[in-house]
Amino acid sequence: PESGFVKLEPHILHSFGNLCLISHQKNSKLKNRMPTAKKEYYTANRIDSIKQHIMMQVDTLNWKEDAIEKHSSEMIELLRDKSS
């Protein structure tokens, strides 16, 4: 992360809840930016995926372990509901 911010534990950082599928170009540009900065960028630009759109609805100031785990659970439940 950018200096001054707490680094997430690897099991949270690389979890499904924190996964956001975006283009290689955008990933290179935004990879170390904090969620609030990423949300500001995407508010002014195109969103790449449905999961990303859902993630952008979350208060990014509180995008921490509990919010990431909650998002993961909600997305898994959504995928299970749609596959039934």
Phi, psi and omega in degrees: 000167175298154182300145180093356180246149181285135178278133177286149174297145183306323181292338175268314181304319185258020182276164178302322181297332181261359180286132176223110182281113180224170180294156179302318181299314180291323179298318179297322182286323190249000193307321182259005179284154181282158183306323180297317179293321178295318179297318178300318179298313184287337175296327181265355183228185183280137174273137188270337185211161178296318179299320178296319178302315179296318178299325182289350177278346183276146176294105186290343175294336180250025180282080181236186187310313183295321179292323179293316179295321178296315179299318179301311180299317180295319180292319178297317178297318178299315179296321178295318179297320182286337181272352180278000000 
